[in-house]
Amino acid sequence: MQNFCKLNNSTEMKRAIILAGLLLPIFAWSQSPDSANRSLDSNRQSLFLTGAPRLGGISLTDAVTPMKINNGNSMVQQHIVDFGIPLVKDFTSAHPIFIKTGFRYENLIVPDITAFGTGSFNSFTVPFLASYSITKKTNLTLVGMGTLATDMKTSIHANDVQYVAGIRIGFQPNPNLRYGVTMTYVNNYSGQLIIPVPDIDWTINKKWQLTAIVPSRVSLKYKIAPNQSFGLTTGYVASVYGLTQNKEMPNRQYLSWQQFSGGLIYDVTLSKRWNFNLVAGHSFMQRLETFDQATKASFNNFSELSNRKPIYSDRQTSFIFQAGINYKF
């Protein structure tokens, strides 16, 4: 624990947190059950992490953040749709195989800010997951994503397409514990980077459950009824979108929305297929910024990720609210 605290205060951890936030969508797909026995128990979500259920389904999420913009009350809104459908599923063999694809749509709405114009920003993602059980307790998962994220005000450029690829090795020593690590490659507006990200899903007892993707998300839930849970959650998320060039913006820029928050989460499952969740909390760190696309980090220049100088910056904290519903099949 002492070593982790030291790391958390270091520059390396700050950079890891930034990147982990950018990669949360892919973690939602890669942090999946590690055997066929667990494949149906897949509808576990936490703060600001959405993903279609393991075998297939659709998830709708809406998050709002009240803010002070231009000396007035306003808010940032995020609308997310996740859809997943299995292509191959064979849980009868000695080495179960599961392949899945789908799509993810995210809409970020921000107030009218002169620095980058009236804000409706959109991203479209096509994910792919292939899972192979090496043994009953060891699982290998390949995950890939292609994302187009811009303000959609002009023609699409090649660098508007972002790529993420990951390979996760997962372990399940017993039915109540699974953990793993994902080695992830990302190529987006921030640059080209590689980072290892560990995760854990631990059913401590009949009442308590801990899930985490370190360092970006931690949730501790208490089951108050067979189909309901209540708990604490903290998470870091980030989205990036390309901005259209104009007279006020001669260089290609991108918008970055970052939020590190904590709060309470409540969820309820109905008919084993429907799940509803509510989150209320407060942000500890919140940034709405733009950066020059020419400033990029790379494998041998990782420090650029934390050394970027924003062109426009609005940093404040505020309350956050989120509601989600999903249906699995």
C-alpha positions as CSV (number, residue, x, y, z in Angstrom):
1,M,0.0,0.0,0.0
2,Q,2.8,2.4,0.8
3,N,4.4,1.7,-2.6
4,F,1.1,2.4,-4.3
5,C,0.7,5.7,-2.5
6,K,4.2,6.7,-3.6
7,L,3.4,5.7,-7.2
8,N,0.1,7.6,-7.1
9,N,2.0,10.8,-6.3
10,S,4.5,10.3,-9.1
11,T,4.4,11.8,-12.6
12,E,4.2,8.3,-14.1
13,M,1.0,7.6,-12.2
14,K,-0.5,10.9,-13.4
15,R,0.2,10.0,-17.0
16,A,-1.2,6.5,-16.5
17,I,-4.4,8.0,-15.1
18,I,-4.8,10.3,-18.1
19,L,-4.4,7.4,-20.5
20,A,-6.6,5.0,-18.5
21,G,-9.4,7.5,-18.7
22,L,-9.1,7.6,-22.5
23,L,-9.2,3.8,-22.6
24,L,-12.2,3.2,-20.4
25,P,-14.4,2.0,-23.2
26,I,-12.1,-0.8,-24.2
27,F,-11.7,-1.9,-20.5
28,A,-15.5,-2.3,-20.4
29,W,-15.1,-5.0,-23.0
30,S,-11.9,-6.6,-21.9
31,Q,-12.7,-6.9,-18.2
32,S,-15.1,-9.8,-18.9
33,P,-15.7,-13.2,-17.1
34,D,-12.9,-15.6,-17.5
35,S,-14.8,-18.8,-18.0
36,A,-18.1,-20.1,-19.4
37,N,-19.4,-20.6,-15.9
38,R,-19.2,-16.8,-15.3
39,S,-20.3,-15.7,-18.7
40,L,-23.9,-15.1,-17.7
41,D,-23.0,-13.0,-14.7
42,S,-21.7,-10.0,-16.8
43,N,-24.0,-7.1,-16.2
44,R,-21.8,-5.3,-13.6
45,Q,-21.3,-1.6,-14.3
46,S,-19.9,1.2,-12.3
47,L,-19.4,4.9,-12.4
48,F,-19.0,6.2,-16.0
49,L,-18.1,2.9,-17.4
50,T,-20.6,1.6,-20.0
51,G,-20.5,-1.5,-22.1
52,A,-23.0,-3.8,-23.6
53,P,-23.5,-7.0,-21.6
54,R,-21.0,-9.9,-22.2
55,L,-23.2,-12.2,-24.3
56,G,-25.1,-9.4,-26.0
57,G,-27.4,-6.5,-25.3
58,I,-27.9,-2.8,-25.4
59,S,-27.0,-0.1,-22.8
60,L,-28.2,3.5,-22.6
61,T,-26.4,6.0,-20.3
62,D,-27.0,9.7,-19.7
63,A,-24.7,11.8,-17.5
64,V,-25.0,15.5,-16.7
65,T,-22.5,17.9,-15.0
66,P,-23.8,21.3,-13.9
67,M,-21.2,24.0,-14.5
68,K,-20.6,27.7,-14.4
69,I,-20.0,28.8,-18.0
70,N,-19.7,32.4,-19.2
71,N,-20.8,33.6,-15.8
72,G,-24.0,31.6,-16.0
73,N,-25.5,28.3,-15.0
74,S,-25.1,25.6,-17.6
75,M,-24.2,21.9,-17.9
76,V,-22.2,19.4,-19.9
77,Q,-24.2,16.3,-21.0
78,Q,-23.0,12.9,-22.2
79,H,-25.3,10.5,-24.0
80,I,-23.9,7.0,-24.6
81,V,-25.4,4.0,-26.5
82,D,-23.6,0.7,-26.4
83,F,-24.7,-2.4,-28.4
84,G,-23.1,-5.8,-28.4
85,I,-23.9,-9.0,-30.3
86,P,-22.1,-12.3,-30.1
87,L,-20.7,-13.7,-33.4
88,V,-19.3,-17.0,-32.0
89,K,-20.0,-18.7,-28.7
90,D,-18.9,-22.2,-27.8
91,F,-19.0,-23.0,-24.1
92,T,-19.2,-26.7,-24.5
93,S,-15.6,-27.5,-25.5
94,A,-12.7,-27.9,-23.1
95,H,-11.5,-24.5,-24.2
96,P,-14.5,-22.2,-24.5
97,I,-14.4,-19.5,-27.3
98,F,-16.4,-16.3,-27.5
99,I,-16.3,-13.6,-30.2
100,K,-18.3,-10.4,-30.1
101,T,-18.7,-7.1,-31.9
102,G,-21.1,-4.2,-31.8
103,F,-21.0,-0.4,-31.8
104,R,-20.7,2.5,-29.3
105,Y,-22.1,6.0,-29.9
106,E,-21.2,8.9,-27.6
107,N,-22.6,12.4,-27.8
108,L,-21.0,15.2,-25.8
109,I,-22.9,18.4,-25.5
110,V,-21.2,21.5,-24.1
111,P,-22.3,25.1,-23.8
112,D,-21.6,27.8,-26.4
113,I,-17.9,28.6,-25.8
114,T,-16.3,30.9,-28.3
115,A,-13.0,29.0,-28.2
116,F,-14.4,26.0,-30.1
117,G,-17.9,27.0,-31.1
118,T,-21.3,25.6,-30.1
119,G,-20.8,22.1,-28.9
120,S,-22.2,18.9,-30.0
121,F,-19.4,16.4,-30.4
122,N,-19.9,12.8,-31.6
123,S,-17.9,9.6,-31.6
124,F,-18.6,6.3,-33.3
125,T,-16.8,3.2,-32.2
126,V,-16.7,-0.3,-33.6
127,P,-15.3,-2.8,-31.0
128,F,-14.2,-6.4,-31.4
129,L,-13.6,-9.0,-28.7
130,A,-12.2,-12.5,-28.9
131,S,-12.0,-14.6,-25.8
132,Y,-10.3,-18.0,-25.4
133,S,-10.2,-20.1,-22.2
134,I,-6.7,-21.6,-22.0
135,T,-7.7,-23.5,-18.9
136,K,-10.7,-23.4,-16.5
137,K,-8.8,-20.7,-14.5
138,T,-6.9,-18.9,-17.2
139,N,-8.4,-16.8,-20.1
140,L,-6.9,-14.8,-23.0
141,T,-8.8,-11.9,-24.5
142,L,-8.0,-9.8,-27.6
143,V,-9.8,-6.5,-27.9
144,G,-9.7,-3.9,-30.6
145,M,-11.5,-0.6,-31.3
146,G,-11.7,1.9,-34.1
147,T,-13.2,5.3,-33.2
148,L,-14.2,8.3,-35.2
149,A,-14.6,11.3,-32.9
150,T,-15.0,14.9,-34.2
151,D,-17.4,17.9,-34.2
152,M,-18.7,16.6,-37.6
153,K,-18.7,20.1,-39.1
154,T,-16.5,19.3,-42.0
155,S,-14.9,16.4,-44.0
156,I,-13.3,13.7,-42.0
157,H,-9.5,13.6,-41.9
158,A,-7.4,10.4,-41.5
159,N,-6.2,11.5,-38.1
160,D,-9.8,11.7,-36.9
161,V,-9.8,7.9,-36.7
162,Q,-8.4,6.6,-33.4
163,Y,-7.2,3.0,-32.8
164,V,-7.0,0.9,-29.7
165,A,-5.8,-2.6,-29.3
166,G,-5.3,-4.7,-26.2
167,I,-4.4,-8.2,-25.0
168,R,-5.6,-9.3,-21.6
169,I,-4.5,-12.3,-19.6
170,G,-7.1,-13.2,-17.0
171,F,-7.2,-15.5,-14.0
172,Q,-10.0,-17.0,-11.9
173,P,-8.6,-19.0,-9.0
174,N,-12.1,-19.5,-7.6
175,P,-15.8,-18.6,-8.5
176,N,-15.7,-15.4,-6.4
177,L,-12.5,-13.9,-7.7
178,R,-11.2,-12.9,-11.2
179,Y,-8.4,-10.6,-12.1
180,G,-6.1,-9.8,-15.0
181,V,-4.0,-7.3,-16.8
182,T,-4.5,-5.7,-20.2
183,M,-1.5,-4.6,-22.2
184,T,-3.0,-1.8,-24.4
185,Y,-1.8,0.2,-27.4
186,V,-3.5,3.4,-28.2
187,N,-3.2,5.7,-31.2
188,N,-5.3,8.9,-30.9
189,Y,-5.0,12.7,-30.8
190,S,-2.8,12.4,-27.7
191,G,-0.3,10.2,-29.6
192,Q,0.9,6.6,-29.6
193,L,1.2,4.9,-26.3
194,I,1.4,1.6,-24.5
195,I,0.3,1.0,-20.9
196,P,-0.5,-2.1,-18.8
197,V,-3.7,-1.9,-16.8
198,P,-4.7,-4.4,-14.1
199,D,-8.3,-5.2,-13.1
200,I,-10.1,-7.2,-10.4
201,D,-13.6,-8.4,-9.8
202,W,-14.0,-9.8,-6.3
203,T,-17.1,-11.1,-4.6
204,I,-15.9,-10.7,-1.0
205,N,-18.9,-12.4,0.5
206,K,-22.7,-12.7,-0.1
207,K,-23.1,-9.0,0.6
208,W,-19.9,-7.2,-0.6
209,Q,-18.3,-6.9,-4.0
210,L,-15.3,-5.0,-5.2
211,T,-14.5,-4.1,-8.8
212,A,-11.6,-2.1,-10.0
213,I,-9.6,-1.0,-13.0
214,V,-6.4,0.5,-11.6
215,P,-5.9,3.4,-11.5
216,S,-9.1,4.7,-13.2
217,R,-12.0,3.1,-11.5
218,V,-12.9,1.5,-8.1
219,S,-16.4,0.5,-6.9
220,L,-17.4,-1.2,-3.6
221,K,-21.0,-2.4,-3.5
222,Y,-23.2,-3.8,-0.8
223,K,-26.2,-6.0,-1.7
224,I,-29.3,-4.7,0.1
225,A,-31.6,-7.2,-1.6
226,P,-31.2,-10.1,-4.0
227,N,-31.6,-7.8,-7.0
228,Q,-30.4,-4.5,-5.5
229,S,-27.0,-3.0,-4.5
230,F,-25.8,0.2,-3.1
231,G,-22.2,1.5,-2.7
232,L,-19.4,3.8,-3.2
233,T,-17.6,4.4,-6.5
234,T,-14.9,6.6,-7.9
235,G,-13.8,6.9,-11.5
236,Y,-11.8,8.8,-14.1
237,V,-13.1,9.3,-17.6
238,A,-11.9,11.3,-20.6
239,S,-13.1,11.9,-24.1
240,V,-11.3,13.5,-27.1
241,Y,-12.8,15.0,-30.2
242,G,-11.3,16.6,-33.3
243,L,-12.2,20.3,-33.9
244,T,-12.8,22.0,-37.3
245,Q,-10.2,24.5,-38.5
246,N,-11.4,28.1,-39.0
247,K,-10.1,31.6,-38.9
248,E,-10.0,31.6,-35.1
249,M,-8.5,28.1,-35.1
250,P,-5.9,27.9,-37.9
251,N,-4.2,24.9,-36.4
252,R,-5.9,21.5,-36.0
253,Q,-7.0,21.1,-32.4
254,Y,-8.9,18.6,-30.3
255,L,-11.3,19.0,-27.4
256,S,-10.5,17.0,-24.2
257,W,-13.1,16.4,-21.5
258,Q,-11.6,14.9,-18.3
259,Q,-13.4,14.2,-15.0
260,F,-12.2,12.4,-11.9
261,S,-15.2,11.9,-9.6
262,G,-16.6,10.0,-6.6
263,G,-20.0,9.3,-5.2
264,L,-22.8,6.9,-4.5
265,I,-24.2,4.2,-6.9
266,Y,-27.4,2.3,-6.7
267,D,-28.5,-0.4,-9.2
268,V,-31.4,-2.8,-9.5
269,T,-31.9,-5.9,-11.8
270,L,-35.3,-6.9,-13.0
271,S,-36.3,-10.1,-14.7
272,K,-32.6,-11.1,-15.0
273,R,-32.4,-9.1,-18.2
274,W,-33.1,-5.5,-17.3
275,N,-30.7,-3.4,-15.1
276,F,-31.1,0.2,-13.9
277,N,-28.4,2.2,-12.2
278,L,-28.2,5.7,-10.7
279,V,-25.0,7.6,-9.7
280,A,-24.8,10.9,-7.7
281,G,-21.5,12.4,-6.7
282,H,-19.0,15.2,-7.1
283,S,-15.9,15.7,-9.2
284,F,-12.5,16.1,-7.6
285,M,-10.9,17.2,-10.9
286,Q,-12.6,18.4,-14.0
287,R,-11.2,19.9,-17.2
288,L,-12.7,21.1,-20.5
289,E,-9.7,21.9,-22.7
290,T,-8.4,22.1,-26.2
291,F,-4.9,21.2,-27.4
292,D,-2.9,21.4,-30.7
293,Q,-3.0,18.1,-32.5
294,A,0.7,18.6,-33.4
295,T,1.6,18.0,-29.7
296,K,1.7,14.3,-29.4
297,A,3.2,11.8,-27.0
298,S,5.0,8.7,-28.3
299,F,6.7,5.6,-27.0
300,N,10.0,7.4,-26.4
301,N,8.4,10.7,-25.4
302,F,5.8,9.7,-22.9
303,S,6.3,12.9,-20.8
304,E,4.5,14.9,-23.5
305,L,1.2,13.4,-22.3
306,S,1.4,15.5,-19.0
307,N,3.4,18.4,-20.5
308,R,0.7,19.4,-23.0
309,K,-0.2,23.1,-22.9
310,P,-3.9,23.7,-23.3
311,I,-5.0,26.4,-25.7
312,Y,-8.3,26.8,-23.9
313,S,-8.9,25.6,-20.4
314,D,-11.8,25.5,-18.0
315,R,-11.0,23.8,-14.7
316,Q,-13.6,23.5,-12.0
317,T,-15.4,21.0,-9.9
318,S,-19.1,20.3,-9.6
319,F,-21.8,17.7,-8.9
320,I,-22.3,14.9,-11.3
321,F,-25.4,12.8,-12.0
322,Q,-25.8,9.7,-14.1
323,A,-28.6,7.3,-15.0
324,G,-28.3,4.1,-17.0
325,I,-30.4,1.3,-18.3
326,N,-29.4,-1.9,-20.1
327,Y,-31.0,-5.0,-21.5
328,K,-29.1,-8.2,-22.1
329,F,-29.8,-11.2,-24.4
